[in-house]
């Protein structure tokens, strides 16, 4: 089935005289008494990272940001590019400015993204970022367009006339942020390079240099350690290159070891047997990012040497992960010792930070259970992991791949019953390191899949390279609810070709059919109907090698949807008829209802209103007999559209009213909205002002304050 909300109900016949619907007061009263789910309470997004303590007052930079923010608080949009070396404190500068000065200037929303978390093979799914931001501003996923250009247009529309702040971390190229520009407000991007192309767009560049010695010593003096005011402080600042990240890592390490002082930290960074060696390049002088790496390698080496074995083991494990973030369940499932203690050590030293919103099945009020390493720490950890023997590295990847194969399958199954080729996972969620009852809350499974999608796709790519083909197609199959429900079609276009290749390697024609069908659905959603049809044509010869009738019906259904979108109604009818026959043959009553719906829609497009009503009547009867209540509102709404097309306005009004009532009772807000919109159109045809007013009142309730679209 292409959607998940549906239905129809008993049709109440009114009489028609001269094209005027009789009984308008009754219809309006039914609309007024509808049970509708109002939009959830809305709070303007506040997504910026929490500012950390110990921030040194960068007076010049903060003044510049404040002046630009004040200028952007009126009409129009300003773009600021904050550049500087990794670890120099760009993100914290922005976070502190917003927290202390700028939050009052942007009350309508503050959104944030770190592109380093989303970058895959150098590219970023910018459309996915816009999807999250649109959702944060109250646009449901189901109401968002699929393409990048359309989403960028909608984002500008939603933010025009509002005072919003957009912060984009770790930008590499100018095109990455152009589509993320709001209609009004301030856009701030951080980058390690100058991005000169943005100057042509009118962007202002703000350079953040490493701290001067006096400022950096001010950080050290705030530490509760011995000798913080002595000459060792200046030496430590020099060896850390004036980088706040390096200083914070050393400071946290010292605070955890009260028996040590600054001299000990300096010796740890000094040349000789106890230290790593001299700094090969200073950041403050030449400004080369290589200097940052050298400084941070010394700091990370020094901190890591003092860590216990279980912490070093976790650090190397994280360095070998294909993705950029990780759930706490992963190292537990991998059998690493003392995971919680090791995570605590790494977080204390600011080598690892917690991120949201994904949680290992915990209650929303619980602590976040997803983490990420700072990108400099991740690069250092990857170097540590590179020292692993080849077989150990491959074994680690197999462990990580097995974890995600089963975890993603659990999340998929928590989202409902649907046709799947693969059997349930062998291990329970608790065996994968998750809390008991994970994914049981409303939306938890889908939210977790969405939060982990970048990591999962990185695992799929790594597994494909290493020949773990069985896992690749299984993960792709389990990801379909995410791709479909959250419109992550760009991810689908990346994953499913790998799934197709994996199915071929495994000699699984059934899996290849499944992969091609899901890829065709993504192409169709993006409007590329020719590619969708091509995938289906490639899958059809494989049907001769499989016996499962569901696969025949599945390809026929998708083919019908593509044909209908292309205006080939006769072909669509043939395909839906074949799919209906396949579902009837295997006794799948829900499938019969769904395919009858699709066939009726195709017949309606052909203008055969009588046949469409016959099909819908039979599907309604079967849905009621089998308890398939979720389909009833959708079937009823299509019945109303058929009546409307045939000029049977009274019957259309009655059916649409019934559809709205049934959808409201099931909390299917989007179907309530569609029914009310159809009723408003019908009321306009007949001049039924009472009905039109009732529909507009209920639609306004659904939109909520400020005209936001509500519902799923």
C-alpha angles and dihedrals in degrees: 000000000000097000136024104220120074151136159122138210144194113315116233110210120219124185122247126216121182091341093301119125111232121220099033093159091060093051092047091050091053090052091048090053095049117132104230130173109235118219115277115262109282127219121180108255119263103186105151117121117263112263114247123228121252096052115161115225105253093194099182096046094045092049091051093049092048093051092050091046092052090051091050094048089083125056122323132029132275126199123208123186112203109199132186144117124298111276094020093117105256096144094044091050090057094042092052093045092052094044095049106028119003107046092087091055093059108042095150097069146318116208129184140189134177106212090197088072092053103038114116120179088343095305131105128208095233091174088060091053090051090049091057093046093048089051090050089054091052104268108131117230091242091059097051124102116243103229128081095236094050092048092048089052091049092048091053090048094049093048098042111114091017131106102235136160121214119191121187119186128204100012115180103177134030095236090062092071104031092081089046094062114122125225091246134002137047127320117197122186129183123209141160090227131056098246093211092186089072091061086070087058091055097259119158117226121217116189118209111201128194112277120277113245093255093052093044092050086054088063092050092049089060092062118101092231136112122268093019090144098042132096089271088073093062091046092050091050090052093050091048090052093233090288114148092209092056093045092049092051091052092044094052090047091053095046089057089053107050092174090068131073139196092279089062091052091048091050090050089058095040127101118267138054095321097047140049098244140263122324106264096204135012120226099211093057111047100012093223115151088222087071090057090054092050093050094045093046089058092049094045092047091050094048094043093052089062094049122101120254096260091054093049089049091054091046092055091044091054091048090059096051116113093219134062100236133033140199118240088238092067100069089040091054090046089060098243113164123252095354096174093051092046092049089050091054093050093046092048089056091046091239088120128032131189118249135186171269098019118086130185091250091295123146113273090252092055126098118280114264101196123090142184136195121232105260092246091051090047091054090050092047090050088057090052091049092049088069090067115109114259096252092048090053092049091048090052091052091050089052093049092045092050090051094053093042091058098034093052090047090053091050091049093052091048088062095064146284116303139143112291132171096207127075121241116283116278095226125057118235091259088057087057093056097261126131119263109271095022115169091018096114123087110281094354096118094048092044091051092050090049093049091048099040095103091052093044092052090048088053091048091054093046092046091050090052091050095047097250088143100156091059092047098061092040092055090047092052092050093049094062096096089055094048091047104037096041096034093238091160096146088061090049091053089054099042105041098059086057088048091052092051091047092051089053092052089051092047090236108146089174091057092046090053089050093049093048092048092052091046090050089053090054093049090049092051089052091050095249095129096163092059090045090054091047092056091050092049089052090052099046097075088055091064089079088066098052132066101196106110090203090072091053091050092045095056091043091052094050090044089053092051091051093046091049091051089051091052093248094133096165091054090045091053092051093050095046089047089054091048091049090052091050091051091046091050094056094041096243100157095183089051090051090053093048095047091046087056092051092045091050090052091053092046089049089053087054090055095246096135096166094055091045090054091048092052093046093048091054092046091050092051092050093045091054093045093051097040093246090150094156089069096050099082092048093049091048092050092052088048088056091051091051090052090048092051089051092051093248094136099167092052091044092053092049094049094045090050090051090048091052092050094048093045091049091051090055095044093245095149097174091055090049088054093049091049093049091048090052091047091051089053092049091047088054091054093054100034091242098161094175093056092043091052092048092051092049092050092052093044089052089053090052092049091052128197114346093016095282117167110240136193136046 
